[in-house]
Amino acid sequence: MSTHHSAILEVAAPAHLTLWKEKILPFLMAGGLGIVLLYGAAFAETEALHNAAHDGRHSAGFPCH
């Protein structure tokens, strides 16, 4: 069974949009998520959540005190 792909004319995106979409935006999203998780675990009101984050740091090999 053969498949035929139609030719799609792709317009090249400007370099700054490609850089933004492929490099900068994922970096900012990952950094934002990391800050939210760090803040949420460090200042959690629930002792169980704070202790779980503390144990997670130790199991990953990161000393915290």
C-alpha positions as CSV (number, residue, x, y, z in Angstrom):
1,M,0.0,0.0,0.0
2,S,1.5,3.3,-1.0
3,T,0.7,6.6,0.5
4,H,0.8,9.9,-1.4
5,H,1.7,13.0,0.5
6,S,0.6,16.3,-0.9
7,A,3.2,18.9,-1.3
8,I,2.7,21.7,1.3
9,L,4.3,25.0,0.7
10,E,6.0,26.0,3.9
11,V,6.9,29.6,4.5
12,A,10.0,30.0,6.5
13,A,9.4,31.7,9.8
14,P,11.7,34.6,10.7
15,A,14.7,33.6,12.8
16,H,13.6,35.5,15.9
17,L,10.2,33.7,16.0
18,T,11.9,30.3,15.6
19,L,14.3,31.1,18.3
20,W,11.5,32.3,20.6
21,K,9.3,29.2,19.9
22,E,12.0,26.6,20.1
23,K,14.4,28.0,22.7
24,I,13.3,30.9,24.8
25,L,9.6,29.9,25.5
26,P,10.4,26.4,26.8
27,F,13.2,27.8,28.9
28,L,10.8,30.4,30.5
29,M,8.1,27.8,31.0
30,A,10.5,25.3,32.7
31,G,11.9,28.1,34.9
32,G,8.5,29.3,35.8
33,L,7.3,25.8,36.7
34,G,10.5,25.2,38.8
35,I,9.9,28.4,40.7
36,V,6.3,27.5,41.4
37,L,7.3,24.0,42.6
38,L,10.1,25.3,44.7
39,Y,8.0,28.0,46.3
40,G,5.1,25.6,46.8
41,A,7.2,23.0,48.5
42,A,9.3,25.3,50.6
43,F,6.5,27.4,52.0
44,A,3.8,24.7,52.1
45,E,1.4,24.9,55.1
46,T,0.9,21.2,55.0
47,E,3.7,19.5,56.9
48,A,3.4,16.3,54.9
49,L,4.0,18.2,51.6
50,H,7.0,20.0,53.1
51,N,8.4,16.8,54.5
52,A,7.9,15.0,51.1
53,A,9.8,17.7,49.3
54,H,12.6,17.5,51.9
55,D,12.8,13.8,51.5
56,G,12.8,14.1,47.8
57,R,15.8,16.5,47.9
58,H,17.7,14.0,50.0
59,S,16.8,11.0,47.8
60,A,18.1,13.0,44.7
61,G,21.4,13.6,46.5
62,F,21.0,17.3,47.3
63,P,21.8,18.2,50.8
64,C,19.5,20.9,52.2
65,H,20.9,21.4,55.8
